[in-house]
Amino acid sequence: MKKGQLPKTPAPTRKPAVRKKAAPAEKPVVVPRGSKKANRYFVLFFFLFAFLLYGNTMLNKYAVDDNYVTNNQQVQKGFRAIPEIFSTHYVIQQGNMGSTSADYRPMAKATFAVEHQFWGTKPGVSHGINILLYWALSVMLFFILKRLLRNYNILFPFMITVLFMAHPVHTEVVASLKNRDEILAFICGLGSLRLILKYVDQHQSRFLFFAILLFFIGYLCKTAITPFLALFPLVLYFFTDLSLKKSGLILLALLAAILIALFGPRLFLPPVQHTNHFIENPLYFEKGFWIRIGTGFLTLLFYLRILLYPYPLLYYYGYNMIPVTSLASFWALLSLLIHAVLFLYAIWKLKGKNILSFAILWYLAGIAMYSNIVVPAVGIVGERFVFNASLGFCIAVVWFIFKIFKTDPKSLTIEMDSRLKILAVLVLLVIPYTVLSVSRNRDWRNLFDLYRTDVKSLGNSAKANIDYAGFLMNTVYQDENFLRTGAVNQFKYQTIITHYRRALTVYPKDYQTFNDLGTVYLFMGKNYDSAVYFLSRAIALDSTMQPAWVNLGMAYRDQKLYTKALGCYEHILAVNPNQIKAVFAMADVYNDMGDFERAVSMNEEMMKRYPNLEMPYVNIGNYYMLKTDTATAVHYWEKAAAINPSYELCLQLQSLYVLRGDQEKSEYYYKLGQQIVKQSQ
């Protein structure tokens, strides 16, 4: 029996089985190197490095498109804005050329409302939060890389994270407050990946549930999370033993989350109002297959270039910075060759789960949706578009650094000589990257500095030149001296004309640029011949649009060509009888012609139709002032100010009450005018 007793004792075999069942997470393997104390040092280093790179952005103000998400009346309601944010479009903009309402990114926009509730309108706080988010993203990235590369030396994921953080191409994402949505989407993508890996390691369904939920939230931050649909299966294949079937089921669940996030809001959102413009991306209008392919590969070559040589960095590109070209172009063919070699190498090494293969495929998956091949991208290219894909680039660069010194990144112990050489190369990359990033941050300090700096390198960008000219034009129209005397700074005036003309050289078919340039000649330069020429060119491009007709009528009126002026306004009213601006303009012309009664009656008719509109009162007040009936003019102007005061109107009333010696009312309208100026800034 003694011989038979040994196999009858099952306890020794059962205990290992119990241990095996209780240790699916294998915690020592998940965090195999270093203690919690060491991890805290890594976290602290990334915190300090993030503020070294981007701390100077906290001195910046607002810049491009920040009015969409932070510096606007909706967000400034604080917590009260959140229901409105979740029930409206991301971009809501009114203009004389039409309205725009598009996109749905409530999660990102809501962060600014919450921020405003606690700190008010403080751009420095907003920039500080962006830095903290970038730090959080970097920490998350490092620990995910540690999990994926747990058989590698800790130096490998550390160097990847540092290189990723330092790359200057990320300055647009961090320094531009509007691009917080990019950071949040990437954080949600990485967070979902982390939870999926926990699900694979620990086989607990709750991790998968929260991964799907976080992915859904990420899509509500921005659609930039979409590439993760390809990246998740890529990671699962390279770094786990999960079956193809289970990976497919996870992918289907994530796809379902995106579809809900995409189509759900359409049930309650108003219709999208958005017009694609040629100067943003000609591919909106180009249907040729080979043109799309050729321009797409030129786009991909651009992304490789700014990753390898990130200078100069620019806030916007558009037409014609990246020319529309066929695949027969030398540069398009070169790009095709490069990307074909990269892809074929990655596929060749796919079966062996080679880390360089993973890096290439991550890069290609991350950049594919911005290549213009399937869907045109706003601005043709953008530095923010390479944010996700740059991780694949950083992995590849670090891999090459190790290979240069014939060091195996999987070696847990690396000789001091090799370690110093590897770190020296990293430092030689990171120092200029850091200098470039810190320097570039200063360009984002405000909209004027950004436009003025970047436009020097954007001679072929029609929109960038329009942006700069339009910004300067608005500053002139808001200038108190210009409003009071009509005098304009000649340097600004010539700069505006230069950049509008440059934009027309790049793209001579833009209605709005012709119209805007015509108004500059009309209102600032009093150059009526040039004004009529450019406004007529705008009308020749599109005679159905009203702004150029209105401005052309003003140009004729200033030249006392009243019949031509009336003809312009009659044309507008024939197309749209409810265009009240044309009615007011006609009334002004009749008053100039000496028909005072007709001018007044036309405005009185508008009072009846639009009782909450101040313009009829302003106009009648103007007519009485021209007749030197100051008392009646003030009577009508005060009625206008009671409905909707403007700075110009307050300035007029203040001046008149000064002349009358009415200190109380003079001071009242002065303060009201200053309040209006502050609100407009």
C-alpha positions in Angstrom: 0.0 0.0 0.0 2.9 2.3 0.6 3.7 2.3 -3.1 0.2 3.1 -3.9 -0.2 5.9 -1.3 1.9 8.5 -3.1 -0.4 8.8 -6.1 -3.4 8.8 -3.8 -2.4 12.1 -2.2 -3.9 14.7 -4.6 -3.3 17.7 -2.4 0.1 18.6 -3.9 -1.4 18.6 -7.4 -4.5 20.6 -6.4 -2.7 23.4 -4.7 -0.8 24.5 -7.8 -4.1 24.3 -9.7 -5.7 26.7 -7.1 -2.7 29.0 -7.4 -2.9 29.0 -11.1 -6.6 29.9 -11.1 -6.1 32.7 -8.5 -3.2 34.3 -10.5 -4.5 35.2 -13.9 -3.4 38.7 -13.3 0.1 37.7 -12.3 0.7 41.1 -10.7 4.5 40.7 -10.5 4.6 40.2 -14.2 2.4 43.1 -15.1 4.8 45.5 -13.2 8.0 43.5 -13.4 10.6 46.2 -12.9 11.0 48.5 -10.1 9.0 49.3 -7.1 6.1 51.7 -6.6 8.7 54.2 -5.5 10.5 53.9 -8.8 7.2 54.4 -10.6 6.6 57.6 -8.6 9.9 58.9 -9.8 8.9 58.3 -13.4 5.6 60.1 -12.8 7.4 63.0 -11.2 9.9 63.2 -14.1 7.1 63.3 -16.7 5.3 66.0 -14.7 8.4 68.2 -14.6 9.2 67.5 -18.3 5.7 68.4 -19.3 5.9 71.8 -17.6 9.4 72.3 -19.0 8.1 71.8 -22.5 4.8 73.7 -22.2 4.9 75.8 -19.0 5.3 79.0 -20.9 1.9 78.5 -22.6 0.4 79.5 -19.3 1.4 83.1 -20.3 -0.6 82.8 -23.5 -4.0 84.2 -24.3 -6.6 82.8 -26.8 -5.7 81.9 -30.4 -7.2 80.1 -33.4 -10.8 78.8 -33.0 -10.7 79.2 -29.2 -14.0 81.1 -29.5 -15.6 77.8 -30.4 -14.9 76.1 -27.1 -13.7 78.4 -24.3 -13.9 82.1 -25.1 -17.6 82.2 -25.9 -20.9 83.1 -24.2 -22.1 79.5 -24.1 -19.2 78.1 -22.2 -19.2 81.2 -19.9 -22.5 80.0 -18.4 -20.5 77.4 -16.4 -22.5 74.4 -15.2 -25.7 75.9 -16.7 -24.2 75.5 -20.2 -23.7 71.7 -20.0 -27.3 70.7 -21.0 -27.0 73.2 -23.9 -23.6 71.9 -24.9 -24.9 68.3 -25.1 -27.9 69.4 -27.2 -26.2 71.6 -29.7 -23.4 71.5 -32.2 -19.8 72.0 -31.3 -19.3 74.9 -33.8 -22.0 77.6 -33.8 -21.2 80.7 -35.7 -23.1 83.5 -37.3 -21.8 85.7 -40.1 -22.8 87.9 -43.0 -21.9 85.2 -45.4 -24.1 82.6 -43.7 -24.3 80.5 -40.5 -22.2 77.5 -39.5 -23.3 74.8 -37.1 -21.3 71.5 -37.3 -19.7 68.7 -35.4 -20.6 67.2 -32.0 -17.9 67.1 -29.3 -19.8 67.8 -26.1 -17.4 66.1 -23.7 -14.4 68.3 -24.7 -16.5 71.5 -24.7 -18.0 70.6 -21.3 -14.6 70.7 -19.7 -14.3 74.4 -20.5 -17.7 75.1 -19.0 -16.7 73.3 -15.8 -13.4 75.1 -15.8 -15.2 78.5 -16.2 -17.5 77.7 -13.3 -14.5 77.4 -10.9 -12.0 79.9 -12.4 -13.9 82.2 -14.7 -12.3 83.5 -18.0 -8.6 82.8 -17.3 -6.7 81.6 -20.3 -3.7 80.8 -18.1 -5.7 78.3 -16.2 -7.0 76.7 -19.4 -3.4 76.3 -20.7 -2.4 74.8 -17.3 -5.1 72.2 -17.6 -4.0 71.3 -21.1 -0.5 70.7 -19.7 -1.8 68.5 -16.9 -3.8 66.5 -19.4 -0.7 66.1 -21.6 1.2 64.9 -18.5 -1.6 62.5 -17.7 -1.6 61.2 -21.2 2.2 60.7 -21.1 2.1 58.8 -17.8 -0.7 56.6 -19.1 1.3 56.0 -22.3 4.4 55.0 -20.3 2.7 52.4 -18.2 0.9 50.9 -21.2 4.2 50.6 -22.9 5.6 49.0 -19.8 2.8 46.4 -20.0 3.2 45.8 -23.7 7.0 45.7 -23.6 7.3 43.9 -20.3 10.0 41.7 -21.8 12.0 44.8 -22.7 14.5 46.8 -20.8 12.7 49.7 -18.9 14.9 52.1 -20.8 13.0 51.3 -24.1 9.5 52.4 -23.0 11.0 55.3 -21.1 12.8 56.7 -24.1 9.7 56.3 -26.3 7.6 58.3 -23.9 10.2 61.0 -23.5 10.6 61.3 -27.3 6.9 61.4 -27.8 6.4 64.1 -25.2 9.2 66.3 -26.6 8.3 66.1 -30.3 7.6 69.7 -31.4 4.8 68.6 -33.8 2.6 68.3 -30.6 2.8 72.0 -29.9 -0.4 72.7 -31.8 -2.3 70.1 -29.7 -1.1 71.4 -26.3 -0.6 75.2 -27.0 -4.0 75.5 -28.8 -6.8 75.3 -26.3 -9.3 74.3 -29.0 -7.2 71.1 -29.5 -7.9 69.9 -26.0 -10.3 67.5 -27.7 -7.3 65.8 -29.4 -5.7 65.2 -26.0 -8.9 63.9 -24.4 -9.6 61.6 -27.3 -6.1 60.1 -27.1 -6.4 59.7 -23.4 -9.7 57.9 -23.8 -8.2 55.7 -26.5 -5.2 54.8 -24.3 -7.5 54.3 -21.3 -9.7 51.9 -23.3 -6.6 50.0 -24.4 -5.4 49.7 -20.8 -8.8 48.4 -19.7 -8.9 45.9 -22.6 -5.5 44.6 -21.6 -6.8 44.2 -18.0 -9.7 42.2 -19.4 -7.3 40.0 -21.3 -5.0 39.6 -18.2 -7.7 39.1 -15.6 -10.7 37.8 -17.6 -13.1 40.1 -15.8 -15.9 41.4 -17.9 -16.2 44.7 -16.0 -12.9 45.9 -17.6 -14.3 45.3 -21.1 -17.5 47.2 -20.2 -15.6 50.2 -18.9 -13.3 50.0 -21.9 -16.3 50.3 -24.3 -17.8 53.1 -22.2 -14.6 55.1 -22.2 -14.2 54.6 -25.9 -17.8 56.0 -26.4 -16.9 59.0 -24.2 -13.7 59.5 -26.3 -15.7 59.6 -29.5 -17.8 62.4 -27.9 -14.5 64.3 -27.3 -13.5 63.9 -31.0 -13.6 61.5 -33.8 -9.8 61.4 -33.6 -10.2 58.3 -31.5 -11.4 56.3 -34.5 -8.0 54.9 -35.5 -8.0 52.9 -32.3 -10.5 50.6 -33.9 -7.5 49.4 -36.0 -5.0 49.8 -33.2 -6.7 47.7 -30.6 -6.6 44.5 -32.7 -3.0 45.4 -33.6 -2.0 45.5 -29.9 -4.0 42.3 -29.1 -2.2 40.4 -31.9 1.3 41.6 -31.0 1.2 41.5 -27.2 -1.5 39.0 -26.1 -2.5 35.5 -26.9 -6.2 36.4 -27.3 -8.0 34.4 -30.0 -9.0 36.0 -33.2 -12.6 35.4 -32.4 -12.5 37.2 -29.1 -10.6 40.1 -30.6 -13.2 40.3 -33.3 -16.0 40.4 -30.7 -14.3 43.2 -28.8 -13.9 45.2 -32.1 -17.6 44.7 -32.9 -18.6 46.0 -29.4 -16.3 49.1 -29.9 -17.7 49.7 -33.4 -21.2 49.6 -31.9 -20.2 52.3 -29.4 -19.0 54.5 -32.2 -22.2 54.0 -34.3 -24.3 55.0 -31.3 -22.1 58.0 -30.6 -22.3 58.9 -34.3 -26.0 58.5 -35.1 -27.5 59.0 -31.7 -27.1 62.8 -31.5 -28.7 63.1 -35.0 -32.0 62.3 -33.3 -32.0 65.6 -31.4 -29.5 67.9 -33.1 -30.6 70.5 -35.6 -29.5 70.1 -39.2 -25.8 70.7 -39.9 -25.1 74.0 -41.6 -21.6 73.9 -43.1 -20.2 74.9 -46.5 -16.9 73.3 -47.7 -14.6 75.9 -49.3 -12.0 75.3 -52.0 -9.3 77.2 -50.1 -9.7 74.7 -47.2 -9.3 71.6 -49.4 -9.8 71.5 -53.1 -10.5 67.7 -52.8 -14.0 68.6 -51.6 -14.6 69.4 -55.3 -12.1 67.1 -57.1 -13.7 63.8 -58.0 -10.8 62.4 -60.1 -9.5 59.1 -58.6 -5.9 59.5 -59.5 -5.9 63.1 -58.3 -7.2 62.0 -55.0 -4.6 59.2 -54.8 -1.7 61.4 -55.9 -2.6 64.2 -53.4 -3.1 61.6 -50.7 0.4 60.3 -51.1 1.8 63.8 -51.2 -0.1 64.4 -47.9 1.5 61.3 -46.4 5.0 62.5 -47.5 4.3 65.8 -45.7 3.5 64.0 -42.4 6.8 62.0 -42.7 8.6 65.2 -43.3 7.3 67.1 -40.3 8.1 64.1 -38.1 11.6 63.9 -39.3 12.2 67.7 -39.6 9.5 69.6 -37.6 10.2 73.1 -38.9 8.6 75.4 -39.7 5.4 74.5 -37.8 2.3 76.4 -38.9 -1.1 76.8 -37.5 -2.9 76.2 -40.9 -2.0 75.0 -44.4 -4.9 74.7 -46.9 -4.8 75.5 -50.6 -2.1 75.8 -52.1 0.4 74.7 -49.5 -0.1 71.1 -50.6 -0.7 71.2 -54.3 -3.4 69.0 -55.8 -1.5 66.5 -58.0 -1.9 63.2 -59.8 -0.1 60.0 -59.0 2.3 60.8 -61.9 4.0 63.5 -59.8 7.5 62.6 -58.8 6.9 63.4 -55.1 3.7 61.4 -55.1 5.5 58.4 -56.6 8.3 58.7 -54.2 5.8 58.7 -51.3 4.0 55.7 -52.8 7.4 53.9 -52.9 8.3 54.8 -49.3 5.0 53.8 -47.9 4.8 50.6 -49.9 8.2 49.6 -48.6 7.2 50.4 -45.0 3.9 48.4 -45.4 5.5 45.4 -47.0 8.2 45.2 -44.4 5.7 45.4 -41.6 3.6 42.6 -43.2 6.8 40.5 -43.8 7.7 40.8 -40.1 4.1 40.5 -38.9 4.2 36.8 -38.1 7.2 37.2 -36.0 5.6 40.0 -34.0 8.6 42.3 -34.7 8.4 45.5 -32.7 9.4 47.6 -35.8 6.5 46.0 -37.7 4.2 47.1 -34.9 5.6 50.6 -34.9 5.1 51.0 -38.7 1.5 49.6 -38.6 0.6 51.9 -35.6 1.9 54.8 -37.6 0.0 53.9 -40.8 -3.2 53.1 -38.9 -3.0 56.4 -37.0 -2.4 58.6 -40.1 -4.6 56.8 -42.7 -7.8 58.7 -42.0 -6.0 62.0 -42.5 -4.4 61.1 -45.9 -7.2 62.7 -48.0 -7.5 59.4 -49.9 -10.9 58.4 -48.5 -12.2 61.6 -47.0 -10.8 65.2 -47.5 -9.2 66.7 -44.4 -9.9 70.3 -43.3 -6.8 72.3 -44.3 -5.5 69.4 -46.4 -2.9 68.7 -43.7 -2.5 69.6 -40.1 0.1 69.0 -37.4 -2.6 67.8 -34.9 -3.5 65.0 -37.4 -0.2 63.3 -36.8 -0.6 63.3 -33.0 -1.6 59.7 -32.6 0.6 58.4 -35.5 3.7 60.0 -34.0 3.8 57.3 -31.3 4.6 54.7 -34.0 7.3 57.0 -35.3 8.8 57.4 -31.8 8.8 53.6 -31.2 10.7 53.2 -34.5 13.2 55.9 -33.7 14.1 54.4 -30.3 14.3 50.9 -31.9 16.8 52.3 -34.4 18.9 53.9 -31.7 19.2 50.6 -29.9 20.2 48.9 -33.2 22.8 51.5 -34.0 24.7 50.5 -30.9 23.9 46.8 -31.4 22.0 46.6 -28.1 19.1 44.3 -27.7 16.2 46.3 -26.2 15.0 43.1 -24.6 18.1 42.8 -22.5 17.3 43.4 -18.9 20.9 44.5 -18.2 22.6 46.9 -20.6 26.2 47.7 -20.1 27.0 51.2 -18.9 28.9 52.1 -22.0 26.0 51.2 -24.3 23.5 52.8 -22.0 25.3 56.1 -22.0 25.6 56.1 -25.8 21.9 55.4 -26.2 20.9 58.1 -23.7 23.4 60.5 -25.4 21.6 60.1 -28.7 18.2 60.6 -26.9 19.5 63.8 -25.4 20.8 65.0 -28.7 17.3 64.6 -30.1 15.3 65.9 -27.1 17.3 69.1 -26.5 16.6 70.6 -29.9 13.0 69.2 -29.7 12.5 71.0 -26.4 14.0 74.3 -27.7 11.7 74.1 -30.7 8.6 73.4 -28.6 9.3 76.1 -26.1 10.0 78.6 -28.9 6.9 77.5 -30.8 4.7 78.0 -27.8 5.5 81.7 -27.8 4.0 82.0 -31.3 0.7 80.8 -29.9 0.6 83.6 -27.2 -2.3 85.3 -29.0 -4.0 85.4 -32.4 -2.1 88.4 -33.8 1.3 87.0 -33.0 0.4 83.6 -34.4 -0.9 85.0 -37.7 1.9 87.5 -38.0 4.6 84.9 -37.4 3.2 82.0 -39.5 2.1 84.1 -42.5 5.7 84.6 -43.4 5.9 80.9 -44.3 2.4 80.7 -45.7 2.7 82.7 -48.9 0.9 79.9 -50.8 -1.9 79.5 -48.3 -4.9 81.5 -49.5 -6.8 81.1 -46.2 -3.9 82.0 -43.9 -3.4 85.3 -45.8 -7.2 85.9 -45.5 -7.1 85.1 -41.8 -4.4 87.6 -41.2 -5.9 90.4 -43.3 -9.3 89.7 -41.8 -8.0 89.9 -38.3 -6.3 93.2 -38.9 -9.4 94.5 -40.6 -11.5 93.7 -37.6 -9.0 95.5 -35.3 -9.4 98.6 -37.4 -13.2 98.5 -37.3 -13.0 98.1 -33.5 -10.5 101.0 -33.0 -12.0 103.9 -31.2 -10.0 106.5 -33.2 -11.3 105.0 -36.5 -14.9 104.9 -35.3 -14.6 108.6 -34.1 -12.6 110.1 -37.0 -12.4 107.5 -39.8 -8.6 107.7 -39.7 -6.8 104.4 -40.2 -3.3 103.3 -39.4 -1.6 103.3 -42.9 0.7 100.4 -42.1 -2.3 98.3 -41.1 -4.2 99.4 -44.2 -1.4 98.5 -46.5 -0.8 95.1 -44.7 -4.4 94.2 -45.1 -4.4 95.0 -48.8 -1.2 93.1 -49.3 -2.5 89.9 -47.8 -5.9 90.0 -49.4 -4.2 90.5 -52.8 -1.8 87.7 -52.0 -4.7 85.4 -51.2 -6.3 86.3 -54.6 -3.1 85.6 -56.3 -3.2 82.1 -54.8 -6.9 81.6 -55.5 -8.5 84.2 -57.7 -12.1 82.8 -57.5 -12.9 83.5 -53.8 -16.1 85.6 -53.5 -15.5 86.7 -49.9 -12.0 87.8 -50.5 -13.0 90.1 -53.3 -15.9 91.4 -51.2 -13.7 92.0 -48.1 -10.9 93.7 -50.2 -13.5 95.9 -51.8 -14.8 97.0 -48.4 -11.3 97.8 -47.2 -10.8 100.1 -50.2 -14.3 101.6 -49.6 -14.3 102.2 -45.8 -10.7 102.6 -44.9 -9.0 103.9 -48.1 -11.9 105.9 -49.6 -10.6 104.5 -52.9 -13.9 104.2 -54.7 -12.5 103.1 -58.1 -10.7 100.1 -56.5 -13.7 99.4 -54.3 -16.1 99.2 -57.2 -13.6 97.1 -59.2 -13.2 94.4 -56.5 -16.9 94.4 -55.5 -17.9 94.0 -59.1 -15.5 91.1 -59.4 -17.2 89.5 -56.4 -20.6 89.9 -58.0 -19.3 88.4 -61.2 -18.3 85.3 -59.3 -21.7 85.0 -57.6 -24.5 87.5 -58.3 -26.9 85.8 -55.8 -24.8 86.7 -52.8 -26.0 90.0 -51.2 -23.0 91.4 -49.2 -21.1 92.6 -52.3 -24.3 94.2 -53.7 -24.8 96.1 -50.4 -21.2 97.3 -50.4 -21.2 98.3 -54.1 -24.4 100.4 -53.4 -22.5 102.2 -50.6 -19.6 102.8 -53.0 -21.9 104.4 -55.5 -23.7 106.4 -52.8 -20.4 107.8 -51.6 -19.7 108.9 -55.2 -23.2 110.4 -55.4 -24.1 108.0 -58.1 -27.5 107.6 -56.5 -29.3 105.9 -59.4 -26.6 103.1 -59.5 -26.8 102.8 -55.8 -30.6 102.4 -55.8 -30.2 99.8 -58.6 -28.0 97.7 -56.3 -30.5 97.7 -53.5 -33.4 97.0 -55.8 -31.6 94.0 -57.1 -31.2 92.7 -53.6 -34.9 93.2 -52.7 -35.9 91.5 -56.0 -34.0 88.4 -54.8 -35.0 88.7 -51.2 -37.8 91.2 -50.2 -37.1 90.6 -46.5 -33.5 91.9 -46.7 -34.0 94.8 -44.3 -30.4 96.1 -44.7 -31.2 96.9 -48.3 -34.3 98.8 -47.2 -32.3 100.9 -44.8 -29.6 101.5 -47.4 -32.2 102.7 -49.9 -33.7 105.0 -47.3 -30.3 106.5 -46.7 -29.9 107.1 -50.5 -33.3 108.8 -50.7 -32.3 111.1 -47.7 -29.1 112.0 -49.6 -31.2 112.8 -52.6 -33.3 115.2 -50.5 -36.4 113.0 -50.1 -36.5 113.2 -46.2 -40.1 112.1 -45.9 -39.6 109.0 -47.9 -36.5 108.1 -46.0 -38.3 108.4 -42.6 -41.4 106.6 -43.8 -39.4 103.6 -45.0 -37.7 103.3 -41.5 -41.1 103.8 -39.8 -42.4 100.9 -41.8 -39.5 98.8 -40.5 -40.3 99.8 -36.9 -43.8 98.3 -37.3 -42.5 95.1 -38.8 -39.6 94.7 -36.4 -40.4 96.5 -33.1 -37.3 95.1 -31.3 -34.9 96.4 -34.0 -32.8 99.5 -33.1 -31.7 100.4 -36.6 -34.8 102.3 -37.7 -34.4 104.6 -34.7 -30.7 105.1 -35.4 -31.4 106.0 -39.0 -34.1 108.5 -38.3 -31.9 110.0 -35.6 -29.2 110.4 -38.2 -31.6 112.1 -40.6 -32.7 114.6 -38.0 -29.1 115.3 -37.0 -28.3 116.1 -40.6 -31.1 118.7 -40.4 -29.5 120.0 -37.2 -32.5 119.0 -35.2 -30.4 117.7 -32.3 -33.2 117.2 -29.8 -35.2 114.9 -32.1 -32.1 113.0 -33.1 -31.2 112.4 -29.4 -34.8 111.3 -28.8 -34.5 108.5 -31.5 -31.0 107.5 -30.6 -32.0 107.0 -27.0 -34.8 104.7 -28.1 -32.3 102.8 -30.1 -29.9 102.5 -27.2 -32.7 101.2 -25.0 -33.2 98.4 -27.5 -29.6 97.5 -28.4 -26.8 99.9 -27.6 -23.7 100.0 -29.7 -20.3 101.6 -28.9 -20.7 104.2 -31.7 -24.2 105.2 -30.6 -23.1 105.6 -27.0 -20.1 107.7 -28.2 -22.5 110.0 -30.0 -24.9 110.4 -27.1 -22.0 111.0 -24.7 -20.6 113.7 -26.9 -24.0 115.4 -27.3 -24.7 115.4 -23.5 -21.2 116.8 -22.9 -22.2 119.7 -25.1 -25.5 120.1 -23.3 -23.7 120.1 -20.0 -25.6 117.0 -18.7 -22.8 115.3 -16.8 -25.0 112.5 -15.5 -26.2 111.3 -18.9 -22.8 111.9 -20.4 -21.1 109.6 -17.9 -23.9 107.0 -18.2 -23.3 106.6 -21.9 -19.5 106.7 -21.5 -19.6 103.8 -19.1 -22.1 101.9 -21.2 -19.8 102.3 -24.2 -16.8 101.1 -22.3 -18.7 98.1 -21.1 -19.6 97.2 -24.7 -15.9 97.4 -25.7 -14.9 95.1 -22.9 -17.5 92.5 -23.9 -16.3 92.5 -27.5 -12.7 91.8 -26.6 
